[in-house]
Amino acid sequence: MSFNDVLGWVASLVLIATIVNQIRKQIRDRTSQGVSIYLFAGQIFSSLGLAVYSYNLGNWVFTVLNLVLLLTNITGFYFTKKFKDEGKRE
């Protein structure tokens, strides 16, 4: 594995960890205050497009990264919508 591969994987893990931490905080606090649903919607489409692009280039670091980001962004979208809907009912 080359230095660039290691750098790509480490950077990918840091990016995933920051998004997972944000989603974990939303779930723990049961709020989406200050989080736009459009943030996750845009990231879903971007991650999907970039995953296909990376796959077509044969770049597995970014293919895996963008597929994992796609899953975390779908999760973030779900909880953001859920907590915003719960807030409207209160």
Sequence and secondary structure as in RCSB ss.txt:
>XXXX:A:sequence
MSFNDVLGWVASLVLIATIVNQIRKQIRDRTSQGVSIYLFAGQIFSSLGLAVYSYNLGNWVFTVLNLVLLLTNIT
GFYFTKKFKDEGKRE
>XXXX:A:secstr
  HHHHHHHHHHHHHHHHHHHHHHHHHHHT  TT  HHHHHHHHHHHHHHHHHHHHHT HHHHHHHHHHHHHHHH
HHHHHHHHHHHHHH 
